[in-house]
């Protein structure tokens, strides 16, 4: 679904709250109150803070990889994870 930019299939409530939170945050750089409330209800303030920080960290890594056109080594032996 991600590769084809199609909606993800329904997920369990905790996963869906995080998917909605992350999708909205990356798309708009903000999160609506109802989306935030659903995520806080599922994870609590500390865990949601950690998850948001983790999303930001991987976003930072992706920006660096894109800016410097870093690609996977041609001679890699481990498989690329499906997306």
N, CA, C and O atoms as CSV, one atom per row, in Angstrom:
chain,resi,resn,atom,element,x,y,z
A,1,UNK,N,N,0.820,-1.189,0.000
A,1,UNK,CA,C,0.000,0.000,0.000
A,1,UNK,C,C,0.868,1.260,0.000
A,1,UNK,O,O,0.583,2.214,-0.723
A,2,UNK,N,N,1.930,1.258,0.814
A,2,UNK,CA,C,2.783,2.446,0.877
A,2,UNK,C,C,3.459,2.730,-0.452
A,2,UNK,O,O,3.492,3.870,-0.915
A,3,UNK,N,N,3.989,1.695,-1.053
A,3,UNK,CA,C,4.691,1.869,-2.326
A,3,UNK,C,C,3.760,2.439,-3.385
A,3,UNK,O,O,4.175,3.266,-4.196
A,4,UNK,N,N,2.502,2.002,-3.382
A,4,UNK,CA,C,1.525,2.442,-4.378
A,4,UNK,C,C,0.759,3.689,-3.942
A,4,UNK,O,O,-0.127,4.160,-4.655
A,5,UNK,N,N,1.104,4.221,-2.767
A,5,UNK,CA,C,0.445,5.404,-2.204
A,5,UNK,C,C,-1.065,5.212,-2.083
A,5,UNK,O,O,-1.854,6.114,-2.363
A,6,UNK,N,N,-1.436,4.008,-1.658
A,6,UNK,CA,C,-2.838,3.688,-1.408
A,6,UNK,C,C,-3.074,3.667,0.099
A,6,UNK,O,O,-2.127,3.514,0.871
A,7,UNK,N,N,-4.320,3.819,0.523
A,7,UNK,CA,C,-4.605,3.752,1.959
A,7,UNK,C,C,-4.203,2.391,2.525
A,7,UNK,O,O,-4.320,1.360,1.862
A,8,UNK,N,N,-3.733,2.421,3.753
A,8,UNK,CA,C,-3.382,1.177,4.425
A,8,UNK,C,C,-4.649,0.444,4.839
A,8,UNK,O,O,-5.677,1.079,5.074
A,9,UNK,N,N,-4.595,-0.873,4.931
A,9,UNK,CA,C,-5.759,-1.607,5.423
A,9,UNK,C,C,-5.990,-1.274,6.899
A,9,UNK,O,O,-5.067,-0.827,7.581
A,10,UNK,N,N,-7.200,-1.485,7.394
A,10,UNK,CA,C,-7.478,-1.204,8.807
A,10,UNK,C,C,-6.508,-1.969,9.710
A,10,UNK,O,O,-6.112,-3.095,9.410
A,11,UNK,N,N,-6.140,-1.333,10.813
A,11,UNK,CA,C,-5.202,-1.927,11.765
A,11,UNK,C,C,-5.849,-1.935,13.147
A,11,UNK,O,O,-6.855,-1.259,13.362
A,12,UNK,N,N,-5.280,-2.695,14.086
A,12,UNK,CA,C,-5.773,-2.633,15.468
A,12,UNK,C,C,-5.720,-1.190,15.982
A,12,UNK,O,O,-4.950,-0.374,15.477
A,13,UNK,N,N,-6.532,-0.889,16.977
A,13,UNK,CA,C,-6.707,0.491,17.448
A,13,UNK,C,C,-5.396,1.181,17.800
A,13,UNK,O,O,-5.200,2.343,17.444
A,14,UNK,N,N,-4.488,0.484,18.497
A,14,UNK,CA,C,-3.240,1.143,18.878
A,14,UNK,C,C,-2.389,1.465,17.654
A,14,UNK,O,O,-1.816,2.550,17.561
A,15,UNK,N,N,-2.307,0.531,16.724
A,15,UNK,CA,C,-1.538,0.765,15.504
A,15,UNK,C,C,-2.184,1.865,14.660
A,15,UNK,O,O,-1.487,2.713,14.103
A,16,UNK,N,N,-3.513,1.851,14.566
A,16,UNK,CA,C,-4.207,2.849,13.750
A,16,UNK,C,C,-4.012,4.247,14.313
A,16,UNK,O,O,-3.849,5.206,13.559
A,17,UNK,N,N,-4.027,4.367,15.641
A,17,UNK,CA,C,-3.804,5.678,16.261
A,17,UNK,C,C,-2.429,6.220,15.894
A,17,UNK,O,O,-2.283,7.413,15.629
A,18,UNK,N,N,-1.426,5.357,15.877
A,18,UNK,CA,C,-0.076,5.797,15.533
A,18,UNK,C,C,0.064,6.063,14.038
A,18,UNK,O,O,0.731,7.018,13.638
A,19,UNK,N,N,-0.555,5.233,13.216
A,19,UNK,CA,C,-0.534,5.455,11.761
A,19,UNK,C,C,-1.179,6.798,11.432
A,19,UNK,O,O,-0.630,7.584,10.660
A,20,UNK,N,N,-2.341,7.057,12.019
A,20,UNK,CA,C,-3.034,8.329,11.767
A,20,UNK,C,C,-2.196,9.513,12.243
A,20,UNK,O,O,-2.091,10.527,11.553
A,21,UNK,N,N,-1.603,9.375,13.422
A,21,UNK,CA,C,-0.775,10.434,13.991
A,21,UNK,C,C,0.419,10.728,13.082
A,21,UNK,O,O,0.663,11.881,12.730
A,22,UNK,N,N,1.149,9.700,12.710
A,22,UNK,CA,C,2.332,9.882,11.868
A,22,UNK,C,C,1.994,10.397,10.484
A,22,UNK,O,O,2.674,11.281,9.962
A,23,UNK,N,N,0.944,9.847,9.885
A,23,UNK,CA,C,0.539,10.276,8.546
A,23,UNK,C,C,0.165,11.752,8.543
A,23,UNK,O,O,0.578,12.510,7.664
A,24,UNK,N,N,-0.614,12.144,9.529
A,24,UNK,CA,C,-1.045,13.542,9.611
A,24,UNK,C,C,0.128,14.469,9.927
A,24,UNK,O,O,0.238,15.550,9.349
A,25,UNK,N,N,0.993,14.054,10.832
A,25,UNK,CA,C,2.138,14.875,11.211
A,25,UNK,C,C,3.067,15.119,10.023
A,25,UNK,O,O,3.506,16.248,9.801
A,26,UNK,N,N,3.366,14.070,9.261
A,26,UNK,CA,C,4.266,14.236,8.122
A,26,UNK,C,C,3.600,14.969,6.960
A,26,UNK,O,O,4.275,15.672,6.207
A,27,UNK,N,N,2.296,14.815,6.807
A,27,UNK,CA,C,1.596,15.472,5.694
A,27,UNK,C,C,1.388,16.964,5.940
A,27,UNK,O,O,1.509,17.770,5.017
A,28,UNK,N,N,1.076,17.334,7.183
A,28,UNK,CA,C,0.696,18.721,7.467
A,28,UNK,C,C,1.633,19.437,8.438
A,28,UNK,O,O,1.510,20.643,8.649
A,29,UNK,N,N,2.565,18.695,9.025
A,29,UNK,CA,C,3.477,19.221,10.061
A,29,UNK,C,C,2.734,19.609,11.335
A,29,UNK,O,O,3.278,20.296,12.200
A,30,UNK,N,N,1.511,19.170,11.437
A,30,UNK,CA,C,0.668,19.398,12.611
A,30,UNK,C,C,-0.213,18.164,12.804
A,30,UNK,O,O,-0.299,17.301,11.930
A,31,UNK,N,N,-0.868,18.098,13.972
A,31,UNK,CA,C,-1.798,17.008,14.251
A,31,UNK,C,C,-3.068,17.614,14.835
A,31,UNK,O,O,-3.011,18.411,15.772
A,32,UNK,N,N,-4.214,17.234,14.278
A,32,UNK,CA,C,-5.497,17.717,14.799
A,32,UNK,C,C,-5.683,17.214,16.230
A,32,UNK,O,O,-5.124,16.190,16.621
A,33,UNK,N,N,-6.464,17.943,16.986
A,33,UNK,CA,C,-6.689,17.587,18.385
A,33,UNK,C,C,-7.257,16.178,18.524
A,33,UNK,O,O,-6.839,15.435,19.412
A,34,UNK,N,N,-8.193,15.800,17.671
A,34,UNK,CA,C,-8.797,14.464,17.789
A,34,UNK,C,C,-7.775,13.363,17.494
A,34,UNK,O,O,-7.815,12.300,18.114
A,35,UNK,N,N,-6.869,13.610,16.560
A,35,UNK,CA,C,-5.817,12.642,16.248
A,35,UNK,C,C,-4.851,12.536,17.420
A,35,UNK,O,O,-4.445,11.441,17.807
A,36,UNK,N,N,-4.490,13.684,17.979
A,36,UNK,CA,C,-3.603,13.717,19.139
A,36,UNK,C,C,-4.241,12.994,20.320
A,36,UNK,O,O,-3.589,12.192,20.989
A,37,UNK,N,N,-5.511,13.278,20.573
A,37,UNK,CA,C,-6.209,12.652,21.698
A,37,UNK,C,C,-6.254,11.136,21.557
A,37,UNK,O,O,-6.056,10.418,22.537
A,38,UNK,N,N,-6.512,10.642,20.352
A,38,UNK,CA,C,-6.551,9.191,20.130
A,38,UNK,C,C,-5.185,8.568,20.404
A,38,UNK,O,O,-5.100,7.487,20.986
A,39,UNK,N,N,-4.124,9.244,19.989
A,39,UNK,CA,C,-2.773,8.724,20.211
A,39,UNK,C,C,-2.398,8.781,21.691
A,39,UNK,O,O,-1.815,7.834,22.220
A,40,UNK,N,N,-2.724,9.872,22.353
A,40,UNK,CA,C,-2.448,9.992,23.794
A,40,UNK,C,C,-3.205,8.930,24.571
A,40,UNK,O,O,-2.657,8.330,25.495
A,41,UNK,N,N,-4.461,8.691,24.206
A,41,UNK,CA,C,-5.261,7.670,24.886
A,41,UNK,C,C,-4.637,6.286,24.738
A,41,UNK,O,O,-4.681,5.483,25.670
A,42,UNK,N,N,-4.064,6.007,23.585
A,42,UNK,CA,C,-3.460,4.692,23.341
A,42,UNK,C,C,-2.094,4.543,24.000
A,42,UNK,O,O,-1.777,3.475,24.523
A,43,UNK,N,N,-1.280,5.597,23.983
A,43,UNK,CA,C,0.123,5.451,24.365
A,43,UNK,C,C,0.545,6.226,25.602
A,43,UNK,O,O,1.562,5.891,26.210
A,44,UNK,N,N,-0.199,7.248,25.993
A,44,UNK,CA,C,0.236,8.102,27.090
A,44,UNK,C,C,1.250,9.120,26.592
A,44,UNK,O,O,1.816,8.975,25.508
A,45,UNK,N,N,1.472,10.154,27.403
A,45,UNK,CA,C,2.322,11.266,26.979
A,45,UNK,C,C,3.775,10.849,26.761
A,45,UNK,O,O,4.379,11.241,25.763
A,46,UNK,N,N,4.341,10.072,27.663
A,46,UNK,CA,C,5.752,9.700,27.546
A,46,UNK,C,C,6.005,8.842,26.316
A,46,UNK,O,O,6.922,9.117,25.542
A,47,UNK,N,N,5.201,7.808,26.133
A,47,UNK,CA,C,5.427,6.925,24.987
A,47,UNK,C,C,5.144,7.643,23.663
A,47,UNK,O,O,5.849,7.410,22.681
A,48,UNK,N,N,4.133,8.506,23.619
A,48,UNK,CA,C,3.861,9.248,22.384
A,48,UNK,C,C,5.000,10.224,22.082
A,48,UNK,O,O,5.353,10.427,20.920
A,49,UNK,N,N,5.568,10.824,23.119
A,49,UNK,CA,C,6.735,11.687,22.920
A,49,UNK,C,C,7.890,10.889,22.331
A,49,UNK,O,O,8.549,11.348,21.398
A,50,UNK,N,N,8.138,9.704,22.867
A,50,UNK,CA,C,9.217,8.856,22.352
A,50,UNK,C,C,8.953,8.429,20.911
A,50,UNK,O,O,9.871,8.422,20.091
A,51,UNK,N,N,7.717,8.076,20.598
A,51,UNK,CA,C,7.376,7.674,19.231
A,51,UNK,C,C,7.515,8.848,18.257
A,51,UNK,O,O,7.983,8.670,17.133
A,52,UNK,N,N,7.112,10.044,18.686
A,52,UNK,CA,C,7.249,11.230,17.840
A,52,UNK,C,C,8.723,11.543,17.600
A,52,UNK,O,O,9.112,11.893,16.486
A,53,UNK,N,N,9.534,11.419,18.635
A,53,UNK,CA,C,10.976,11.627,18.498
A,53,UNK,C,C,11.580,10.607,17.548
A,53,UNK,O,O,12.432,10.950,16.729
A,54,UNK,N,N,11.149,9.364,17.650
A,54,UNK,CA,C,11.643,8.311,16.758
A,54,UNK,C,C,11.276,8.613,15.306
A,54,UNK,O,O,12.102,8.441,14.409
A,55,UNK,N,N,10.043,9.061,15.073
A,55,UNK,CA,C,9.639,9.435,13.712
A,55,UNK,C,C,10.514,10.572,13.187
A,55,UNK,O,O,10.950,10.548,12.036
A,56,UNK,N,N,10.766,11.558,14.029
A,56,UNK,CA,C,11.603,12.680,13.625
A,56,UNK,C,C,13.032,12.255,13.330
A,56,UNK,O,O,13.653,12.760,12.395
A,57,UNK,N,N,13.552,11.331,14.122
A,57,UNK,CA,C,14.919,10.849,13.917
A,57,UNK,C,C,15.050,10.149,12.568
A,57,UNK,O,O,15.989,10.416,11.818
A,58,UNK,N,N,14.118,9.259,12.260
A,58,UNK,CA,C,14.193,8.561,10.977
A,58,UNK,C,C,13.947,9.514,9.807
A,58,UNK,O,O,14.482,9.305,8.718
A,59,UNK,N,N,13.154,10.544,10.020
A,59,UNK,CA,C,12.963,11.564,8.994
A,59,UNK,C,C,14.276,12.303,8.738
A,59,UNK,O,O,14.627,12.579,7.590
A,60,UNK,N,N,14.997,12.622,9.814
A,60,UNK,CA,C,16.296,13.278,9.694
A,60,UNK,C,C,17.274,12.399,8.917
A,60,UNK,O,O,17.985,12.892,8.041
A,61,UNK,N,N,17.317,11.113,9.225
A,61,UNK,CA,C,18.202,10.199,8.501
A,61,UNK,C,C,17.842,10.144,7.020
A,61,UNK,O,O,18.724,10.134,6.161
A,62,UNK,N,N,16.550,10.108,6.727
A,62,UNK,CA,C,16.110,10.057,5.330
A,62,UNK,C,C,16.488,11.337,4.591
A,62,UNK,O,O,16.891,11.283,3.429
A,63,UNK,N,N,16.362,12.488,5.252
A,63,UNK,CA,C,16.744,13.751,4.613
A,63,UNK,C,C,18.229,13.760,4.266
A,63,UNK,O,O,18.615,14.192,3.180
A,64,UNK,N,N,19.056,13.286,5.186
A,64,UNK,CA,C,20.494,13.225,4.916
A,64,UNK,C,C,20.797,12.265,3.781
A,64,UNK,O,O,21.604,12.575,2.905
A,65,UNK,N,N,20.164,11.110,3.787
A,65,UNK,CA,C,20.388,10.131,2.714
A,65,UNK,C,C,19.974,10.714,1.369
A,65,UNK,O,O,20.657,10.505,0.366
A,66,UNK,N,N,18.870,11.439,1.341
A,66,UNK,CA,C,18.405,12.051,0.092
A,66,UNK,C,C,19.303,13.210,-0.335
A,66,UNK,O,O,19.642,13.330,-1.513
A,67,UNK,N,N,19.690,14.062,0.613
A,67,UNK,CA,C,20.507,15.234,0.280
A,67,UNK,C,C,21.868,14.836,-0.282
A,67,UNK,O,O,22.388,15.481,-1.191
A,68,UNK,N,N,22.437,13.769,0.269
A,68,UNK,CA,C,23.758,13.335,-0.176
A,68,UNK,C,C,23.689,12.163,-1.151
A,68,UNK,O,O,24.700,11.545,-1.484
A,69,UNK,N,N,22.463,11.876,-1.600
A,69,UNK,CA,C,22.223,10.813,-2.577
A,69,UNK,C,C,22.888,9.501,-2.176
A,69,UNK,O,O,23.538,8.837,-2.984
A,70,UNK,N,N,22.706,9.148,-0.903
A,70,UNK,CA,C,23.252,7.898,-0.386
A,70,UNK,C,C,22.369,6.759,-0.868
A,70,UNK,O,O,21.146,6.816,-0.741
A,71,UNK,N,N,22.979,5.746,-1.411
A,71,UNK,CA,C,22.233,4.592,-1.899
A,71,UNK,C,C,22.779,3.336,-1.235
A,71,UNK,O,O,23.837,3.366,-0.607
A,72,UNK,N,N,22.063,2.250,-1.377
A,72,UNK,CA,C,22.532,0.976,-0.842
A,72,UNK,C,C,23.748,0.514,-1.634
A,72,UNK,O,O,23.834,0.756,-2.837
A,73,UNK,N,N,24.688,-0.150,-0.964
A,73,UNK,CA,C,25.838,-0.666,-1.697
A,73,UNK,C,C,25.415,-1.710,-2.723
A,73,UNK,O,O,24.493,-2.490,-2.481
A,74,UNK,N,N,26.087,-1.722,-3.863
A,74,UNK,CA,C,25.744,-2.677,-4.920
A,74,UNK,C,C,26.032,-4.114,-4.511
A,74,UNK,O,O,25.335,-5.027,-4.956
A,75,UNK,N,N,27.032,-4.336,-3.682
A,75,UNK,CA,C,27.436,-5.690,-3.312
A,75,UNK,C,C,26.797,-6.175,-2.012
A,75,UNK,O,O,27.331,-7.076,-1.364
A,76,UNK,N,N,25.674,-5.599,-1.626
A,76,UNK,CA,C,25.029,-6.020,-0.378
A,76,UNK,C,C,24.537,-7.457,-0.502
A,76,UNK,O,O,24.177,-7.911,-1.589
A,77,UNK,N,N,24.525,-8.159,0.611
A,77,UNK,CA,C,24.066,-9.550,0.612
A,77,UNK,C,C,22.741,-9.711,1.342
A,77,UNK,O,O,22.016,-10.677,1.104
A,78,UNK,N,N,22.419,-8.775,2.229
A,78,UNK,CA,C,21.156,-8.891,2.955
A,78,UNK,C,C,20.015,-8.358,2.089
A,78,UNK,O,O,20.209,-7.432,1.302
A,79,UNK,N,N,18.831,-8.941,2.237
A,79,UNK,CA,C,17.702,-8.512,1.395
A,79,UNK,C,C,17.203,-7.127,1.794
A,79,UNK,O,O,17.354,-6.707,2.942
A,80,UNK,N,N,16.617,-6.436,0.848
A,80,UNK,CA,C,15.962,-5.163,1.115
A,80,UNK,C,C,14.571,-5.489,1.640
A,80,UNK,O,O,13.862,-6.318,1.070
A,81,UNK,N,N,14.189,-4.838,2.721
A,81,UNK,CA,C,12.873,-5.106,3.296
A,81,UNK,C,C,11.778,-4.659,2.337
A,81,UNK,O,O,11.913,-3.619,1.692
A,82,UNK,N,N,10.700,-5.424,2.231
A,82,UNK,CA,C,9.589,-4.985,1.376
A,82,UNK,C,C,8.893,-3.784,2.000
A,82,UNK,O,O,8.753,-3.704,3.220
A,83,UNK,N,N,8.464,-2.861,1.170
A,83,UNK,CA,C,7.764,-1.670,1.671
A,83,UNK,C,C,6.358,-1.674,1.135
A,83,UNK,O,O,5.584,-0.763,1.427
